[in-house]
Amino acid sequence: MALVIGLLGGVVSAALVAPLFMKPGPQGETGSTGSQGPQGAQGPQGLQGNRGTDGTNGIDGTDSILQILQNRNATAVVLSASYPVLQWFNMSDFDSSMKLTINIQLNSKIFVEFSSSHTLSSGASILVRIVVDNVYNSSIYWASSPSPPSSGTYSFPGHIEFLTGPLSLGQHTIEVQFQRNVDGPSTQLERTLTATEITTP
């Protein structure tokens, strides 16, 4: 009797353990992707841009551009002894396109950009700045070639930007000025002057 019970116990145990070692069936097909959820809320507004070198704030996302004026000239002009050193002159003296008059609304700002390239003889240098309404406010860029005993000519790009504060209603005049800082021939090449009227709602 004990032998029969032992055999039956072994058969029952095998029957219970066997399913644990069986191979799983094939995987079913992947279901379709659900619809996209609703868009999340808009994030907070970013920080205001860094202050400019002149102390004014940079343009932020709430500003609006009302108009853009641009003049370009690719005519080469040699700046020599006819422009004495250490004195400021208007580029409009030899290129009228380097003077802009822009008519703006009350409290608009003007963002001015000037780009140019220069060919300087050895030892020559030139300074450039932006003037609005005959008032010098911008920073200055300075292009300078190596001094003797170096010889030959050297080419330099130049770029300057200036953002005014809020201005009065009406016309405002923009000039680009240059100064020959060290004697020696220099050639003024491609020039681009851009003025943008910006208002804050």
Secondary structure, DSSP 8 states (H G I E B T S, - for coil): -HHHHHHHHHHHHHHHHGGGGS----------------------------B-TTS-B---TT-EEEEEEEEEE---EEE-TTS-TT-EEEGGGT-GGGEEEEEE-TT-EEEEEEEEEEEEETT-EEEEEEEETTEE-S--EEEE---TT--SEEEEEEEEEEE-----SEEEEEEEEEEEEESS-EEEEEEEEEEEEEE--
